[in-house]
Amino acid sequence: MVEKIRQACVQAAIAGFEQGRLDGLCEEGAVETAVSYIQKLNFDQLLRDDSRHK
């Protein structure tokens, strides 16, 4: 489960950073976008999905 959450955070951070840069943000703005993507993760859904696969 911890690995699944870590992977979700990494994927969200990468997606947010890339989107921020595509939107023309500076590096700091892209990092803020990455953090925002992580904050928007639905951990309840991750937990539900994980419990279904066991």
Secondary structure, DSSP 8 states (H G I E B T S, - for coil): -HHHHHHHHHHHHHHHHHHHHHTT--HHHHHHHHHHHHHT--HHHHHHHHHHT-
